[in-house]
Each structure stands twice: as structure tokens, then as C-alpha cells.
Amino acid sequence: MFWGKMTRVGKKLIRRRVVDLSSEDTRFARCLSTLDLIALGVGSTLGAGVYVLAGEVAKDMAGPSIVLCFLVAALSSVLAGLCYAEFGARVPKTGSAYLYSYVTVGEIWAFTTGWNLILSYVIGTASVARAWSAAFDNIIGNHISDFFKNKTTIHLPGVLAERPDFFALILIGLLTALLAFGVSESVLVNKIFTAVNLLVLGFVIIAGFVKGDIKNWQLSVEDYVDRSHLDSLDDDKIKAFGSGGFVPFGLEGILTGAATCFYAFVGFDCIATTGEEARNPQRSLPIGIIVSLFICFVAYFGVSAALTLMVPYFLLNKESPLPEAFKAVGWEPARYAVAVGSLCALSTSLLGSMFPMPRVIYAMAEDGLLFKFLSSINSHTKTPLSATITSGVLAAVMALLFELKDLVDLMSIGTLLAYSLVAVCVLILRYQPGQLNSPKAMEMLELNRNEEENVIMNPTVTAARAQQKETLSLARLFNPPTDTPTMLSGCIVYVCVSVIVTLITVICVILTFKVTALKDIDVGWIVALVLLLVALLIPIIIIWMQPQSNARLNFKVPFLPLLPIFSICINILLMVQLSASTWVLFAVWMGVGFLIYFGYGIRNSVEGKKAKESCAAAEKPLHHPGLDLGPGAAAV
């Protein structure tokens, strides 16, 4: 009895959503072009970090080789971007990674992904709003903070901010109203701010190359002593300088800097939430994701190169690198252009955080996993009004009251978990039979119906064929008999992907927490790592040998299974780097989420209701018009 109940609950947790792609009908307004999606991706990704991050990474981690850091980080982000692009072409619906997980790995993973995406977007929105408020206050001479300094105090270290940020509250309120008013208007505002931001960055890059000096990429110890006005060198000062030249902190510095720069490319996934608002989603989503990542890479690469050419890396100001760099080369008025650009970048980044949040909430509520009132669409604006207002209020309260510095790492968990699951889903779905990948899905449903009739008409042959398909052997693992995916080959890939993710997690934990032992050539840990890598190679080879689906898509991830697996490795390695306190906060957030899921979502799931209806229909007598079934056929 107990095991029966547990089995039923387990089946509910892994039930998958069936997406009908035969109809392109949607409750949203299909009004977004490919250019709109590119602007949305660039605006969301190319935030204010480009004005600050380059100085921090160049001074402390990489020096002039920061351009290589951004190259490595861009390549890593492109792996996740390619996976999103394939899913955008395969399942052009609202929901992003949440929907992709639901279609592939089951309901509990989908809820986990969606719940963490909501957290990421809320914290991202609140933190960017506070940054916008602080930047604007700085430009006008700190009048806002001075006004509230002695009037309101709510400080609670680590939780509540020193004073409430009413300007951030108003800002989020205005953008919530804009998003509720209509998607076309929101995207138009985003395009204007993104264009201004790109113009400012173009000016910075050109000015940097005009006023820069290639000698700043070839610095020696003598240059360091002369330009820093030092009398002597101690260990701390030598450590701050490194070894000079183009790569002063070595390969380790490049990799450390690349891990930091990776987060500069986070944000493009907001494009994946527009599947039901793009005019031609199966074409526009892949193009929007890839092109926006390329534009962001060119901008980051150009700004970091210009910055390190204008000023020696050890003299960079981490707080405001670009204004100080222009001051050093005699172009101090350029700081005003940088200020305008940074405010535009913060505006687009804020809009990019707020835009996908209500769409993920809407998708979860539409599937019954969150409260149903959140799935309402306004008939005039064609926007998810309830979800937009709810998410805006939540983000505004957080921006008003909370100290967010300690919560920002929680954003990383949600984003990296989503990236990992999308890569897993691409890996699994490519090897599955009978995927509904085109608007002609009903034709496949018709074929499935005909096959069911064949079972009734000729049970012996079909049973023999089914028996042959279900036979598992060692030879079948490495040499499948067919060129098309079967149910068995699909199950093999499922199991292998589960093993791969488990092994990668263990390997990443060892590389993170036993790095000192590995550097000291500890034989035990080295042998353990080698054995794990060999064990990892086996399921990868098995997946490689399985037949892939030949369904035609506008975009497919190349070099399967290697690219998704490499993306999973990078994402899990970055997740393992996060602090224990971050994981504790993550566990608390997931605890709240699971209370909602097991208290409401698992009972109100639309897929669960469909399954009950299917069971009820199956219990009725089978009847085909014009087909007289005898006792033998009815038994089959």
C-alpha cells in the first residue's frame, strides 16, 4: 500500500508536459521582430558591468589579458546560448528553461527551474534598481541620500538596508506600469536605451584606441616602479603587479578572470521567454540569442582593450575605471558620456530582468503549478497583467528594504541551474523518438493512431517487433541496429545523461575542494580523478553511438554530445564555487517553493488532470467505427 502510494507520487513528479505545436494560436500579441529580440538580449546582457567589471578584472586578476578572459567567457556562454537556440527553434512557447525542463525531464525539475528563475529575476531587478538609484544620486551630488540620511533608518546588518530606497521603488513601479501597458511599448523603450548605450560604448572603444598606447600591454617592473612612484618593492606590491607584459598573472589569472566575466554574459535567456510574442519564433529566437551574444562580446572585448591601452592595468580605478582613464589621457569631459551610457545600460538591464519574470510566472500558473490567478492575460494589452503586477510589487519591496549584496550570489544558482538543465534537455531530446517538432505535429499523431490500429489488426507481428525493440545487450549499447531513435535508445540516453551529470558533479567537487592536494601531487586524489574521468568517458561514448533524431529544425546544436556536456561541466563547476551560506539560502528558498508545489501545484497540475482524463477514457470500451472486434482482438 505504502509503496503503491510512493510510486504514484513518483510518477507525478516526473510527468512531462506534452506541447501541441500543431497550432500557433496564443493569448499574447505576436509583435516582436528579430531586431526587437536582439535589442532585448543585448540590453539585458550588456548592463552597467561593462563600465565597471573591466577595471576590476584587469587590475586584480588578468591585466591586459582581460580580452582573453572575455573571449573564454563568451565561448562558455555561447555553449549555453546554442542550447537555448535549439530549444527556441524546437519549442517556441513562453516559459524559457522552465518549459524546456517540463517537456524533457519532468514536473519536479521544471518547478525547481522556474522557482529559481523567479528568484534570480526578483533579486536581479531589485539590485539593478538600487544600483540605478545610487548612480543617479552620485551624478546629482548625493542629494537624495543626504536628504534621507537622518530621516529614515531601518538598518539590520546582513538583512535590511541602512535606509529605504524610495527612488528604486518608484523606478520599479514605473517600469512595471510600462510592461503592463504593452510589450511593443516596452521593447521600443528598450531599443532606444540600448542604442544610446551602444553609441557610448562605440565612442569609448574608438577613443581608447586613438588615445591608447600599445606599450601599456608590454609593461616591465621598471615601468611599474616609475609610474607608481615607488621607492622599493615588497611582496605585496610585486603580487599586485604580477610579472608584467600582456599576461601578468599567468594562465590562472585568465581562468579566474574568465569565471568572473562569465556572469557578464548572463541575461540573453530573456529572449527565450518571448516564444509566443515573436512573429516568427522558430527563426527569430536562435538568431536573436546568437547575435546578441556576439554583439555583447565585441562590446566587452573592445572596452577592455581600450581601457588597458589608455591606462596601465595596475593604475586602474576599480570603482570608476572609464572616467578615471579618460581623465588620465586628458579627456575628462568624456566622463559625462560615460555617465549617460551607464544609466542607459542600467535601464536596459533593469528592463531585461523585469521582462521575463512575469512570463515565467505566467507559464507556471498556466500549467497549474502556481496559483491560477497569475495566468490571466489582459484582453487589451495582451500582457500577463496579474503576474506583472505581482512580480513588480515583490521586486519593489525588496529594492526598498533589503540589503542585496549578500543575496546576489543566489542569482547565480538560478541562472546556472537553468543553463545546466537546458543543456541536459537538448542532449536528451536529440536522441528521443517521435518528437513533435513542427506545426505538422498532427500528422505524427495520425501515424501513431494508425500504429495503434495495426496493434489491433495484427497483434502477433507487433508484439514480436516490440519484444525485439526492448532487448538490451552490450552490443546494442555500442552498436545500435537502427539509424533512427527507438524507445530503448532514448531510455539508454536518459540513464547515461543521469550518470554523466552525477560524475561531473563529483569531479567538480574534487577540483574545487581538493585543488591543493592535486597541486601537491597527492597520488590518491589523482588516481581517483583519473578513474572518474575514465568512468565519465564510457557513458559519453555510449551516447555518441546512439542514433539521433533527424527532425528538421531551423537551428541545431553542433557537435553533440560534446558541446552540451562541456556546457554542463562549466555550469556545475561555477555552482560548486559558491559559498556554503549561499547554498543554505538556496535550500530555504527551495523549501518555500516545495511547500507551494506539494501543497498546491501537484494537485492542480494541468498535466495531472489530463492524465486522469486519459485514464478515465481508457477505462471505457474501445470502439473503432467499422471495425468489429472479436474476443481475441479485444484482449489485445
Salt bridges, closest charged atoms under 4 A:
ASP36 OD1 - LYS191 NZ 2.82
ASP60 OD2 - LYS318 NZ 2.95
GLU86 OE2 - ARG90 NH2 2.95
GLU86 OE1 - ARG430 NH2 2.52
GLU107 OE1 - ARG15 NE 2.91
ASP146 OD1 - LYS149 NZ 3.79
GLU162 OE2 - ARG163 NH2 3.36
GLU277 OE1 - ARG359 NE 2.83
GLU366 OE1 - ARG27 NH1 3.13
ASP367 OD1 - ARG17 NH1 3.25
GLU446 OE2 - ARG449 NH2 2.58
GLU451 OE2 - ARG465 NH2 3.62
GLU453 OE2 - ARG449 NH1 2.53
GLU453 OE2 - HIS624 ND1 3.57
GLU607 OE2 - LYS610 NZ 3.72
